[in-house]
Amino acid sequence: MAVAKIIELNASSKTSMEDAVKSGLKKCAESVKNIKGAWVNEIKVVTDDDGTVNEWRVNLRVTFVVE
C-alpha cells in the first residue's frame, strides 16, 4: 500500500507563472523524493503603481509518495 503526503509551498518568478511553478518544484525536489504532482492553489502578482506585473507568486500543494 502506498501512502502519499501533501506539502504546501510558495514560489515566485519575475518571468511568468509557469516559471514560478517550475522553480518551486525544482527547489522542492532537492529535498523531497517521489514527487507525483502539484496543484496550483493560488496565484498572486506584485505590481507597479501603473499595474505592470513585476513578480508572479504561486502557492503550490505538492504530492509525493512516502517510502
Gaussian input, Z-matrix of N, CA and C with variables (Angstrom, degrees):
# hf/3-21g

backbone

0 1
 N
 C     1     B1
 C     2     B2     1     A1
 N     3     B3     2     A2     1     D1
 C     4     B4     3     A3     2     D2
 C     5     B5     4     A4     3     D3
 N     6     B6     5     A5     4     D4
 C     7     B7     6     A6     5     D5
 C     8     B8     7     A7     6     D6
 N     9     B9     8     A8     7     D7
 C    10    B10     9     A9     8     D8
 C    11    B11    10    A10     9     D9
 N    12    B12    11    A11    10    D10
 C    13    B13    12    A12    11    D11
 C    14    B14    13    A13    12    D12
 N    15    B15    14    A14    13    D13
 C    16    B16    15    A15    14    D14
 C    17    B17    16    A16    15    D15
 N    18    B18    17    A17    16    D16
 C    19    B19    18    A18    17    D17
 C    20    B20    19    A19    18    D18
 N    21    B21    20    A20    19    D19
 C    22    B22    21    A21    20    D20
 C    23    B23    22    A22    21    D21
 N    24    B24    23    A23    22    D22
 C    25    B25    24    A24    23    D23
 C    26    B26    25    A25    24    D24
 N    27    B27    26    A26    25    D25
 C    28    B28    27    A27    26    D26
 C    29    B29    28    A28    27    D27
 N    30    B30    29    A29    28    D28
 C    31    B31    30    A30    29    D29
 C    32    B32    31    A31    30    D30
 N    33    B33    32    A32    31    D31
 C    34    B34    33    A33    32    D32
 C    35    B35    34    A34    33    D33
 N    36    B36    35    A35    34    D34
 C    37    B37    36    A36    35    D35
 C    38    B38    37    A37    36    D36
 N    39    B39    38    A38    37    D37
 C    40    B40    39    A39    38    D38
 C    41    B41    40    A40    39    D39
 N    42    B42    41    A41    40    D40
 C    43    B43    42    A42    41    D41
 C    44    B44    43    A43    42    D42
 N    45    B45    44    A44    43    D43
 C    46    B46    45    A45    44    D44
 C    47    B47    46    A46    45    D45
 N    48    B48    47    A47    46    D46
 C    49    B49    48    A48    47    D47
 C    50    B50    49    A49    48    D48
 N    51    B51    50    A50    49    D49
 C    52    B52    51    A51    50    D50
 C    53    B53    52    A52    51    D51
 N    54    B54    53    A53    52    D52
 C    55    B55    54    A54    53    D53
 C    56    B56    55    A55    54    D54
 N    57    B57    56    A56    55    D55
 C    58    B58    57    A57    56    D56
 C    59    B59    58    A58    57    D57
 N    60    B60    59    A59    58    D58
 C    61    B61    60    A60    59    D59
 C    62    B62    61    A61    60    D60
 N    63    B63    62    A62    61    D61
 C    64    B64    63    A63    62    D62
 C    65    B65    64    A64    63    D63
 N    66    B66    65    A65    64    D64
 C    67    B67    66    A66    65    D65
 C    68    B68    67    A67    66    D66
 N    69    B69    68    A68    67    D67
 C    70    B70    69    A69    68    D68
 C    71    B71    70    A70    69    D69
 N    72    B72    71    A71    70    D70
 C    73    B73    72    A72    71    D71
 C    74    B74    73    A73    72    D72
 N    75    B75    74    A74    73    D73
 C    76    B76    75    A75    74    D74
 C    77    B77    76    A76    75    D75
 N    78    B78    77    A77    76    D76
 C    79    B79    78    A78    77    D77
 C    80    B80    79    A79    78    D78
 N    81    B81    80    A80    79    D79
 C    82    B82    81    A81    80    D80
 C    83    B83    82    A82    81    D81
 N    84    B84    83    A83    82    D82
 C    85    B85    84    A84    83    D83
 C    86    B86    85    A85    84    D84
 N    87    B87    86    A86    85    D85
 C    88    B88    87    A87    86    D86
 C    89    B89    88    A88    87    D87
 N    90    B90    89    A89    88    D88
 C    91    B91    90    A90    89    D89
 C    92    B92    91    A91    90    D90
 N    93    B93    92    A92    91    D91
 C    94    B94    93    A93    92    D92
 C    95    B95    94    A94    93    D93
 N    96    B96    95    A95    94    D94
 C    97    B97    96    A96    95    D95
 C    98    B98    97    A97    96    D96
 N    99    B99    98    A98    97    D97
 C   100   B100    99    A99    98    D98
 C   101   B101   100   A100    99    D99
 N   102   B102   101   A101   100   D100
 C   103   B103   102   A102   101   D101
 C   104   B104   103   A103   102   D102
 N   105   B105   104   A104   103   D103
 C   106   B106   105   A105   104   D104
 C   107   B107   106   A106   105   D105
 N   108   B108   107   A107   106   D106
 C   109   B109   108   A108   107   D107
 C   110   B110   109   A109   108   D108
 N   111   B111   110   A110   109   D109
 C   112   B112   111   A111   110   D110
 C   113   B113   112   A112   111   D111
 N   114   B114   113   A113   112   D112
 C   115   B115   114   A114   113   D113
 C   116   B116   115   A115   114   D114
 N   117   B117   116   A116   115   D115
 C   118   B118   117   A117   116   D116
 C   119   B119   118   A118   117   D117
 N   120   B120   119   A119   118   D118
 C   121   B121   120   A120   119   D119
 C   122   B122   121   A121   120   D120
 N   123   B123   122   A122   121   D121
 C   124   B124   123   A123   122   D122
 C   125   B125   124   A124   123   D123
 N   126   B126   125   A125   124   D124
 C   127   B127   126   A126   125   D125
 C   128   B128   127   A127   126   D126
 N   129   B129   128   A128   127   D127
 C   130   B130   129   A129   128   D128
 C   131   B131   130   A130   129   D129
 N   132   B132   131   A131   130   D130
 C   133   B133   132   A132   131   D131
 C   134   B134   133   A133   132   D132
 N   135   B135   134   A134   133   D133
 C   136   B136   135   A135   134   D134
 C   137   B137   136   A136   135   D135
 N   138   B138   137   A137   136   D136
 C   139   B139   138   A138   137   D137
 C   140   B140   139   A139   138   D138
 N   141   B141   140   A140   139   D139
 C   142   B142   141   A141   140   D140
 C   143   B143   142   A142   141   D141
 N   144   B144   143   A143   142   D142
 C   145   B145   144   A144   143   D143
 C   146   B146   145   A145   144   D144
 N   147   B147   146   A146   145   D145
 C   148   B148   147   A147   146   D146
 C   149   B149   148   A148   147   D147
 N   150   B150   149   A149   148   D148
 C   151   B151   150   A150   149   D149
 C   152   B152   151   A151   150   D150
 N   153   B153   152   A152   151   D151
 C   154   B154   153   A153   152   D152
 C   155   B155   154   A154   153   D153
 N   156   B156   155   A155   154   D154
 C   157   B157   156   A156   155   D155
 C   158   B158   157   A157   156   D156
 N   159   B159   158   A158   157   D157
 C   160   B160   159   A159   158   D158
 C   161   B161   160   A160   159   D159
 N   162   B162   161   A161   160   D160
 C   163   B163   162   A162   161   D161
 C   164   B164   163   A163   162   D162
 N   165   B165   164   A164   163   D163
 C   166   B166   165   A165   164   D164
 C   167   B167   166   A166   165   D165
 N   168   B168   167   A167   166   D166
 C   169   B169   168   A168   167   D167
 C   170   B170   169   A169   168   D168
 N   171   B171   170   A170   169   D169
 C   172   B172   171   A171   170   D170
 C   173   B173   172   A172   171   D171
 N   174   B174   173   A173   172   D172
 C   175   B175   174   A174   173   D173
 C   176   B176   175   A175   174   D174
 N   177   B177   176   A176   175   D175
 C   178   B178   177   A177   176   D176
 C   179   B179   178   A178   177   D177
 N   180   B180   179   A179   178   D178
 C   181   B181   180   A180   179   D179
 C   182   B182   181   A181   180   D180
 N   183   B183   182   A182   181   D181
 C   184   B184   183   A183   182   D182
 C   185   B185   184   A184   183   D183
 N   186   B186   185   A185   184   D184
 C   187   B187   186   A186   185   D185
 C   188   B188   187   A187   186   D186
 N   189   B189   188   A188   187   D187
 C   190   B190   189   A189   188   D188
 C   191   B191   190   A190   189   D189
 N   192   B192   191   A191   190   D190
 C   193   B193   192   A192   191   D191
 C   194   B194   193   A193   192   D192
 N   195   B195   194   A194   193   D193
 C   196   B196   195   A195   194   D194
 C   197   B197   196   A196   195   D195
 N   198   B198   197   A197   196   D196
 C   199   B199   198   A198   197   D197
 C   200   B200   199   A199   198   D198

   B1=1.4416
   B2=1.5255
   B3=1.3239
   B4=1.4586
   B5=1.5244
   B6=1.3220
   B7=1.4597
   B8=1.5238
   B9=1.3202
   B10=1.4654
   B11=1.5210
   B12=1.3107
   B13=1.4647
   B14=1.5236
   B15=1.3163
   B16=1.4568
   B17=1.5239
   B18=1.3292
   B19=1.4580
   B20=1.5301
   B21=1.3037
   B22=1.4554
   B23=1.5220
   B24=1.3378
   B25=1.4596
   B26=1.5188
   B27=1.3138
   B28=1.4653
   B29=1.5172
   B30=1.3340
   B31=1.4583
   B32=1.5276
   B33=1.3260
   B34=1.4652
   B35=1.5215
   B36=1.3342
   B37=1.4579
   B38=1.5170
   B39=1.2938
   B40=1.4618
   B41=1.5236
   B42=1.3449
   B43=1.4603
   B44=1.5279
   B45=1.3480
   B46=1.4603
   B47=1.5215
   B48=1.3308
   B49=1.4522
   B50=1.5354
   B51=1.3199
   B52=1.4631
   B53=1.5252
   B54=1.3151
   B55=1.4605
   B56=1.5273
   B57=1.3305
   B58=1.4628
   B59=1.5275
   B60=1.3380
   B61=1.4736
   B62=1.5236
   B63=1.3251
   B64=1.4676
   B65=1.5273
   B66=1.3365
   B67=1.4655
   B68=1.5275
   B69=1.3201
   B70=1.4650
   B71=1.5170
   B72=1.3272
   B73=1.4697
   B74=1.5283
   B75=1.3207
   B76=1.4683
   B77=1.5224
   B78=1.3301
   B79=1.4692
   B80=1.5206
   B81=1.3162
   B82=1.4632
   B83=1.5337
   B84=1.3277
   B85=1.4638
   B86=1.5280
   B87=1.3289
   B88=1.4629
   B89=1.5269
   B90=1.3238
   B91=1.4639
   B92=1.5282
   B93=1.3161
   B94=1.4730
   B95=1.5218
   B96=1.3324
   B97=1.4686
   B98=1.5255
   B99=1.3094
   B100=1.4680
   B101=1.5198
   B102=1.3355
   B103=1.4616
   B104=1.5234
   B105=1.3281
   B106=1.4615
   B107=1.5215
   B108=1.3261
   B109=1.4560
   B110=1.5108
   B111=1.3376
   B112=1.4606
   B113=1.5228
   B114=1.3342
   B115=1.4553
   B116=1.5148
   B117=1.3233
   B118=1.4549
   B119=1.5229
   B120=1.3088
   B121=1.4517
   B122=1.5275
   B123=1.3272
   B124=1.4594
   B125=1.5209
   B126=1.3165
   B127=1.4639
   B128=1.5248
   B129=1.3273
   B130=1.4573
   B131=1.5209
   B132=1.3283
   B133=1.4602
   B134=1.5210
   B135=1.3268
   B136=1.4613
   B137=1.5225
   B138=1.3345
   B139=1.4607
   B140=1.5188
   B141=1.3362
   B142=1.4721
   B143=1.5172
   B144=1.3251
   B145=1.4661
   B146=1.5316
   B147=1.3457
   B148=1.4695
   B149=1.5306
   B150=1.3432
   B151=1.4579
   B152=1.5146
   B153=1.3229
   B154=1.4638
   B155=1.5277
   B156=1.3445
   B157=1.4661
   B158=1.5233
   B159=1.3277
   B160=1.4663
   B161=1.5194
   B162=1.3179
   B163=1.4564
   B164=1.5264
   B165=1.3301
   B166=1.4621
   B167=1.5207
   B168=1.3399
   B169=1.4634
   B170=1.5251
   B171=1.3268
   B172=1.4626
   B173=1.5129
   B174=1.3048
   B175=1.4534
   B176=1.5286
   B177=1.3184
   B178=1.4634
   B179=1.5158
   B180=1.3034
   B181=1.4678
   B182=1.5212
   B183=1.3137
   B184=1.4671
   B185=1.5276
   B186=1.3347
   B187=1.4694
   B188=1.5247
   B189=1.3461
   B190=1.4546
   B191=1.5277
   B192=1.3283
   B193=1.4516
   B194=1.5159
   B195=1.3326
   B196=1.4544
   B197=1.5203
   B198=1.3217
   B199=1.4654
   B200=1.5205
   A1=108.74
   A2=115.55
   A3=120.97
   A4=110.07
   A5=114.70
   A6=121.13
   A7=107.65
   A8=116.11
   A9=121.00
   A10=109.66
   A11=115.24
   A12=121.59
   A13=107.91
   A14=115.76
   A15=121.36
   A16=108.70
   A17=115.68
   A18=120.89
   A19=108.10
   A20=115.79
   A21=120.64
   A22=108.91
   A23=116.07
   A24=119.72
   A25=110.53
   A26=115.76
   A27=123.08
   A28=108.66
   A29=115.76
   A30=121.28
   A31=108.43
   A32=115.96
   A33=119.59
   A34=110.62
   A35=114.89
   A36=121.76
   A37=109.01
   A38=116.50
   A39=121.29
   A40=110.67
   A41=117.28
   A42=122.52
   A43=113.74
   A44=116.80
   A45=119.99
   A46=110.93
   A47=115.00
   A48=120.63
   A49=109.92
   A50=116.38
   A51=121.01
   A52=111.17
   A53=117.26
   A54=121.21
   A55=110.91
   A56=117.36
   A57=120.93
   A58=110.34
   A59=116.76
   A60=120.86
   A61=110.55
   A62=116.39
   A63=120.58
   A64=111.89
   A65=117.37
   A66=119.21
   A67=110.92
   A68=117.46
   A69=120.49
   A70=111.90
   A71=116.48
   A72=120.28
   A73=111.37
   A74=117.13
   A75=120.43
   A76=111.20
   A77=116.51
   A78=120.27
   A79=110.54
   A80=117.76
   A81=122.46
   A82=110.51
   A83=116.69
   A84=121.39
   A85=112.90
   A86=117.73
   A87=120.37
   A88=111.44
   A89=117.48
   A90=119.92
   A91=114.01
   A92=118.20
   A93=121.67
   A94=108.72
   A95=116.22
   A96=121.26
   A97=109.85
   A98=116.27
   A99=124.13
   A100=113.77
   A101=117.35
   A102=120.19
   A103=108.00
   A104=115.91
   A105=121.06
   A106=113.18
   A107=117.82
   A108=119.93
   A109=111.18
   A110=114.89
   A111=119.94
   A112=109.33
   A113=115.26
   A114=122.11
   A115=107.86
   A116=116.40
   A117=119.89
   A118=105.54
   A119=115.43
   A120=122.66
   A121=112.32
   A122=116.29
   A123=120.30
   A124=109.48
   A125=116.51
   A126=122.74
   A127=108.00
   A128=115.43
   A129=120.93
   A130=108.09
   A131=116.44
   A132=120.63
   A133=109.33
   A134=115.12
   A135=122.46
   A136=105.11
   A137=116.60
   A138=120.41
   A139=112.41
   A140=114.05
   A141=121.93
   A142=108.07
   A143=116.28
   A144=121.24
   A145=112.26
   A146=116.37
   A147=119.63
   A148=112.98
   A149=117.61
   A150=121.19
   A151=115.25
   A152=117.51
   A153=120.89
   A154=109.48
   A155=116.18
   A156=120.75
   A157=109.34
   A158=116.65
   A159=122.60
   A160=112.04
   A161=116.63
   A162=119.96
   A163=109.72
   A164=115.05
   A165=122.94
   A166=108.13
   A167=117.24
   A168=121.69
   A169=108.92
   A170=115.78
   A171=120.79
   A172=110.05
   A173=115.24
   A174=122.80
   A175=105.33
   A176=117.28
   A177=122.48
   A178=111.23
   A179=116.41
   A180=122.59
   A181=105.64
   A182=115.31
   A183=122.84
   A184=109.30
   A185=115.39
   A186=121.48
   A187=109.58
   A188=115.62
   A189=119.69
   A190=109.38
   A191=115.48
   A192=121.53
   A193=109.05
   A194=116.27
   A195=122.62
   A196=108.49
   A197=116.66
   A198=120.67
   A199=111.26
   D1=132.58
   D2=178.84
   D3=-94.27
   D4=144.39
   D5=177.04
   D6=-119.42
   D7=128.28
   D8=179.19
   D9=-109.25
   D10=150.52
   D11=178.24
   D12=-128.85
   D13=150.04
   D14=178.11
   D15=-120.08
   D16=130.11
   D17=173.96
   D18=-119.49
   D19=156.21
   D20=-179.13
   D21=-114.78
   D22=136.22
   D23=178.80
   D24=-144.77
   D25=160.64
   D26=177.37
   D27=-116.37
   D28=142.03
   D29=178.11
   D30=-141.46
   D31=158.48
   D32=-178.92
   D33=-141.45
   D34=160.62
   D35=177.35
   D36=-154.76
   D37=144.46
   D38=174.74
   D39=-82.00
   D40=-14.80
   D41=-173.87
   D42=-88.80
   D43=-58.47
   D44=-173.95
   D45=-163.44
   D46=167.29
   D47=175.64
   D48=-63.99
   D49=-42.48
   D50=179.53
   D51=-59.81
   D52=-41.87
   D53=178.86
   D54=-65.31
   D55=-36.69
   D56=177.49
   D57=-63.25
   D58=-42.85
   D59=178.13
   D60=-63.12
   D61=-48.51
   D62=-178.48
   D63=-61.71
   D64=-43.56
   D65=-178.67
   D66=-69.53
   D67=-35.16
   D68=176.49
   D69=-63.95
   D70=-44.51
   D71=179.21
   D72=-67.78
   D73=-38.28
   D74=178.85
   D75=-63.34
   D76=-44.07
   D77=178.79
   D78=-66.30
   D79=-40.70
   D80=178.70
   D81=-61.34
   D82=-39.91
   D83=-177.72
   D84=-66.26
   D85=-14.83
   D86=176.78
   D87=-67.70
   D88=-26.53
   D89=-178.07
   D90=-124.68
   D91=-12.27
   D92=-178.89
   D93=-114.92
   D94=129.19
   D95=179.05
   D96=-99.00
   D97=161.17
   D98=173.13
   D99=62.23
   D100=39.67
   D101=176.47
   D102=-67.27
   D103=131.32
   D104=-176.60
   D105=-113.19
   D106=-17.55
   D107=179.46
   D108=172.63
   D109=176.56
   D110=179.59
   D111=-153.73
   D112=147.55
   D113=172.31
   D114=-107.66
   D115=135.09
   D116=170.80
   D117=-84.99
   D118=105.27
   D119=-173.69
   D120=-81.81
   D121=-34.66
   D122=-174.97
   D123=-153.94
   D124=144.93
   D125=176.74
   D126=-125.21
   D127=132.13
   D128=177.42
   D129=-132.72
   D130=158.30
   D131=173.31
   D132=-132.50
   D133=150.69
   D134=172.46
   D135=-106.73
   D136=129.55
   D137=-175.01
   D138=-123.54
   D139=163.85
   D140=168.09
   D141=-79.41
   D142=176.08
   D143=177.25
   D144=-62.24
   D145=-27.46
   D146=-179.13
   D147=-89.48
   D148=2.85
   D149=177.57
   D150=93.43
   D151=3.30
   D152=177.54
   D153=-70.65
   D154=131.26
   D155=-179.10
   D156=-75.51
   D157=124.06
   D158=177.79
   D159=-100.23
   D160=-30.83
   D161=-175.27
   D162=-154.34
   D163=138.24
   D164=174.43
   D165=-99.69
   D166=135.58
   D167=177.61
   D168=-128.15
   D169=135.05
   D170=178.93
   D171=-126.64
   D172=148.16
   D173=172.57
   D174=-109.18
   D175=123.17
   D176=-176.06
   D177=-115.68
   D178=143.49
   D179=168.45
   D180=-111.55
   D181=111.35
   D182=-174.27
   D183=-100.84
   D184=129.02
   D185=178.79
   D186=-104.31
   D187=133.73
   D188=175.53
   D189=-142.17
   D190=155.81
   D191=179.93
   D192=-89.56
   D193=131.05
   D194=-180.00
   D195=-83.07
   D196=132.19
   D197=179.83
   D198=-82.67

